[in-house]
Amino acid sequence: MTEPHPPRTTSKESTAIAPYRQSDAETDPEGSGEDRDQDRARAARELGDALRALTAAATSTEVDAATLRKIADQARDLTGPLSAASRTRHTAPSIDDAKPGRRMYNPAVGPGNPIAPPMRVEVGDGVVVGTCTLGLAYEGPHSYTHGGVSAMLIDQILGHAHAALGRPGMTVALSLRYRRPVPLETPLRLTAWVPEESITDRRTGPQATIATQDEPDRVLVEASGVFVVPSAEQASRIFGDSRLPSWQRDRY
Ligand SMILES: CCCCCCCCCCCCCCCC(=O)SCCNC(=O)CCNC(=O)[C@H](O)C(C)(C)COP(=O)(O)OP(=O)(O)OC[C@H]1O[C@@H](n2cnc3c(N)ncnc32)[C@H](O)[C@@H]1OP(=O)(O)O
C-alpha cells in the first residue's frame, strides 16, 4: 500500500502556503517587543508546565489511597486563588495576542493549558510541522495514544496549514485513517500541507500525517480536512459583534 507523503520541499502542489512563522507565538508565549503583558504570559506558561507535570504524575502514580486523598485536598485548595479573577467564555484571555497569533490556552498548542502537550508548530515553506511527546495522560489503548487525542492534534495542524494561506478558518470536515498505533513517550512529528487543487476562495482541503520523529516516513495516522473561512455574517452569528476583542473578530 502506498504511504501518503507531504511535499518534502516547496512544490507545485504546495507553494500557496506562505513561509511565515505564525508558530513562534504559540511556542514562544513571552513574545517580544510590544507584548503587553510578558511577565504574566511567562507566569501562565510556568503554571501550565507545573500542572502538566502534576497531571503526568497523577496519571502514572501507584501511591496509596491516603496519599491520593491528601493530594486531592491540596489540589482543591489551589482553585480558589486562581478563580479570584476569571474570564467567561465570551472574553478572550488577556494574554492572547493577535500579532504573533498567540493562543495561550489552546488545548493542542497552548503552553498555559495543562491538557495541551503542548505541540510546537513550525510553518515552513509549503509544509507545517508539529512536534510533541505524549505521556500517559493521553493513553487510549495500553501504551498508545487515544485516537481522539490524535484527531485533536491533526485538526490543529491542518488548521495551521489552512491559516498559513492568510485567513484562519474552521473545520467543517475531518477524516482520519489510523494505520498504526501512535506510541506514548515517543517524540512525534505531524506534517500538514494544502494541495493546490483543494484551494478555493473560502475553502481548503489540507492533508496531514502523524509519524514518529525517528521514522518520519512510516505513517501512523493520515488525515484530510475541509476548512472554511466563515463569511462575515457567519462569523458575526458564531462569535457575536461585541464580546470578543476586535483583533479576534477580525481574524475571520
Ligand atoms: C494570517 C493568519 C495567522 C493566524 C495564525 C494562527 C493560526 C491559527 C490556527 C488555528 C488552528 C485551529 C484548528 C482547529 C479548528 C477548529 O477546531 S474549528 C471548530 C470545529 N468546527 C466548527 O465548529 C465549525 C462548525 N460549522 C459551522 O459553524 C459552519 O459549517 C460554518 C463554518 C459557518 C460554515 O457554514 P456552512 O453553512 O456549513 O457552510 P457554507 O457557508 O454553506 O459553505 C462553506 C463552504 O464549505 C463547504 N462545505 C461545507 N461543509 C462541507 C463538508 N462537510 N465537506 C466539504 N465541504 C463542505 C461548502 O461546500 C462551501 O464551499 P464553497 O462552495 O464556498 O467552495
Boltz pocket constraint, residues with backbone or C-beta under 6 A from the ligand:
constraints:
  - pocket:
      binder: B
      contacts: [[A, 22], [A, 100], [A, 101], [A, 155], [A, 156], [A, 157], [A, 158], [A, 159], [A, 160], [A, 163], [A, 164], [A, 166], [A, 167], [A, 168], [A, 169], [A, 170], [A, 171], [A, 172], [A, 173], [A, 200], [A, 202], [A, 203], [A, 226], [A, 228], [A, 230], [A, 231], [A, 234], [A, 238]]
      max_distance: 6.0
